[in-house]
Amino acid sequence: MNCGEGIDTRLIEELYINLDPIQAGGRLTVDAMKAVLAYGDGYSVCDNCEKPFRLDCIKKPPLAKFHDDLADFVNMDVARLVPGARRGFQAVADTVVNKGDPVLLTAFSHYTEFLSVEQAGGIPHEVPPDDSQIITADAVAGRIEEITRSAGRPPALLYVEEVDYQFGNLHPVQEITKIAHQYDVPILCNGAYTVGVMPVDGKKIGADFLVGSGHKSMAAPAPSGMLATTSEWADKLFRTTQAKGDITGRTFGVKEVEMMGCTLMGVTSVGMMASFPHVRERVNQFDQHLKRCNQIVDALCSIEGTKVISEYPRKHPLTRMNTTESFDKVAKTHKKKGFFLLSALRERGITGIIAGSTKVWKFNPYGLTEEQAQYVGDMFVEIAKEEGLSVQA
């Protein structure tokens, strides 16, 4: 079966329980699927684009209202759609960071955060985690003071992950922002794994800038995301163009420079908007999703030699496991080597673990039903017993 020359039909979500760490929160809702079909053409949302000819002002479909709803959803003053979280990082860095400015990131910052700093000409510095793989406010304060002494000024910006992509740990952003603001350092909170999955209150956590990912955590097509800020920063971040053609004298109205005028056209914006009512509701069931994750982790940890190396009990479904002393021992003598685990899972209708990984690997069961979570846990245990590993009762 294919959907065009050389393009196979993707049936992962239809055929398997998908534990892929980056896909769990981005599965489209039925309403988003319908929107994809209806608005698949490139400029479909521009059918009724009128003055001032800007995406966040389009009333039909109701994109203008959607922007306001997004800001309310995360308790910030102004929000914009962006083509993925990385474009949010880029817009903030271009606004706040000047060439040669020190910028503070963390040991868990995504590579796109580093690229945004590099593009703006900033000098990256990192905050190390503690022994529990948590970024603490004390560590942030220490690095700010070190940088201030060496550079003669505090960092121009601090990037901090609410939940990081390596361990899925929940970091004390509210404590961190309180400390950073004492040094007059603005905060960009990376909510790529939280906005749309769990309740996020931008002002409560003290973020100056809040970035979310549509395709990671808001049940939206890729590339999509959101960037929100406070009224204090809105005029700078969303500054409008002052450019003028020297021959034609052309000017360009109220196009926003860091947004390159307009951001998400067509299917990405409408898909994200179509899922939003579901996303807004599902964050209120986050505790249930977390309970199911811990259920699977408990099942895995019943296999002798298996450890969870993310914080435990889990505070977010994205989880990192160490099976060096369990599944990796099997891999050393198995005819399929490290690929046996994914193969065994796929035979049981489960996928999403990186092929060949039996030492340290991640999974994300967000969105599973109670029955599916029970099944996944049971299947890990069944595979372990089948391969002769000891399992605690």
Secondary structure, DSSP 8 states (H G I E B T S, - for coil): -BSSTT-B---HHHHSEE--TTTGGG---HHHHHHHHHT-STTGGGGG--TT--GGG--SS-HHHHHHHHHHHTT-SEEEEESSHHHHHHHHHHHH--TT-EEEEETT--HHHHHHHHHHT-EEEEE---TTS---HHHHHHHHHHHHHHHSS--S-EEEESB-TTT--B--HHHHHHHHHHTT--EEEE-TTTBTTB---HHHHT-SEEEEEHHHHSS--SS-EEEEE-HHHHHHHT-B-----TTT----TT-BTTTTB----THHHHHHHHHHHHHHHHGGGHHHHHHHHHHHHHHHHTBTT-EE-S-SS-SSS-EEEE-TTTHHHHHHHSTTGGGHHHHHHHHTTEE-S-TT--SEEEE--TT--HHHHHHHHHHHHHHHHHTT--B--
